[in-house]
């Protein structure tokens, strides 16, 4: 098995001769390596699910999770967790595209934009030197009968171009909120 990153053989393939048990003289066979979400990493699916659930469901930042892991005797840095998040996102992009397509499969789509407070890392005249500014989470509900899909998409503004971009190629009905309908 070769990894995608550098096309090197897996450690188990590097063994030239099969291992032999000294007592029984039987050949030890190795189980094939399970495919990993993030190759050459300790990030198993269960570890990733714990980290991401803590981050996105429980709103626990990576620096606090890092401290929790240290208390348990595990060294997992916040940089590793952030990198795993990005790598997992890239691996899941094909699934995201299928979900967006599924939203557009039905005859009717409902759209709404909901304001969310976002901590600003850039101070500008638009933000008026505040630490927080208002951005928008665009929610879309659609899909075929019996297969409803909800899609959430973050955008820093509520400009109609976001809805237009999402609806590109869609030929059914769109039921927006009153506020969003003025912008689409």
N, C-alpha and C positions, 0 to 999 in steps of 0.2 A: 504494500500500500504506500502510495506517495502522498505527501502533504501538498496542499495547493500552494502554500506560501513559497517554498523553495525547491520543490520537486525532489526532495531527499527521501530515501526510503525510511520507513518507520523503524524505530529502534529494534523491534522484534524481527524485522527482515534482515538486519545487519548481522545476525548470528550466522556464521558460516556453517557450523556443524550443529545438528540437533543436540539439545541438552539431554544428558543421561543421568538418571537417578543412581547415585553411588551404591545404594543398598540393593535395589532390585534390578539394576541394569536395564530398566525400561526407559524408552525414549519419552521425554516430557514434551507434550504438544502444547503449544500456546494457542489460546483462543484468539480469534481475529480481533483487532482493535475496533471498537465501536466508533462510528463516525461522530465527530465532535462538532458542535456549533462553532466553536472557536478552536481551530487546530493548535496543538502544542501549548495548551493552556490548562490550568486546573479548573477552569470554569465549566462545570458540568451543567446540564439543563436544570437540575434541582438547585444548585448554588445560584445560578442566574435568576431563577424564579424567586428565590428568597430575596436577593439583592434588589431586583426590580419591583417586587411587591412592597418592600420596605420603602423604596424611593418614591414610587408613584402612587401607591395606595395609602401608605402610612405617612407620607411626606417626611421621611427621615433622610436627611442629606447624607452624602457619601462620607463626609468627615466624621459624622456620628457613627455610621456603620463601621468605619475603619476602627474607631475606638471600641465598639462592641466586639469586633473580631479579635482585637488585641486582648481584651478581657478573657476571651475564650481560648487564647493561646494561638490564634491563627494570624498570620501577617498577610493582610490583603489591603493594599493601598487604595486610596480614593482615586488615584490616577488609573490603576488597573480597572476599577469598577467603571469609571467613565469610558475607558477604552473599550471594555467589554460591551457597554451600552451601545457605542457607535458600531462595533462589529456586528452585534446582534441585529441592530437596525438594518445594516446593509444586507445581512442574510435574509431578513424578512421582507425586503422591498418587493420581491415578486408576489408575496402574499398580499401586501398592501395594494398592489396594482389590481389583483383579482378582486379584492373587496371593493375598490372604487368602481370597477366594471360591474360588479354585482349590484351596487347601488343604482346604476344607470340601466339595469335590465328591466325594471318595471315601468309601467305607464305613468306613474306619478312620483315626483320627488318633493320632499318637504325640506326647506332650508331655513336656518335661523343663525344669527350671529349673536353671541353672548359676550358681554364685556368681562374681562379678567384683569386683575391687577398684576403687573409684571414689575419686578425690580429692575431698574434701569442701571446698566453698567456704563452708559455713556450719557453724560450731561450735555444737553444742548438747549438752544433757545426754545425748541418745541416742547421739551419736557419741563422747562421753567425751573431747572435745578432741583427738581423733586427726585426723591429716591425711587418713587414708583410712578408708573404711567399706565394708562388704560390701553390694553390690546384686546383682540377678539378671538374667541374660539368659534369657528364656523361648524355648525352641526348639520348634517345631512342625513335624512332618513329616506330610504328607497328600497328597491329590490322587487323581485317578482312575488306573486302571492305565496304566502307560506314561507318565504325566505327573505324576511326583512333584514336589512343591514343598516347600521348606524355608523357614520363616518365622522370623526372629529378632526379638524384641521386648524392649526394655529396660524394667525396672521396679525401683524402689528397694527393694521388698520381695518376699517370696515368698508373699504372701497369696493365698489361693485365689480372691479376687475377680478377679484378673488372668486366670486360666484361664477362669473363668465368663464373663467379659466377651468373651473371644475366642471361646468356644464357643457364644455366643448364636446361636440359629437353626440350630445343627447337630443332626442327628438320627441320626448314626451312632455308632460305638463310639470311645471315647477310651481309649488305653492310656497311662496316666501312669507316671512312675517311682514307686517306693515312697514317697519323701519327698513328691512332689507329690500322690499319691493321698490322703494324709491331710488335705491342705488343700483339695481340690476339693469 
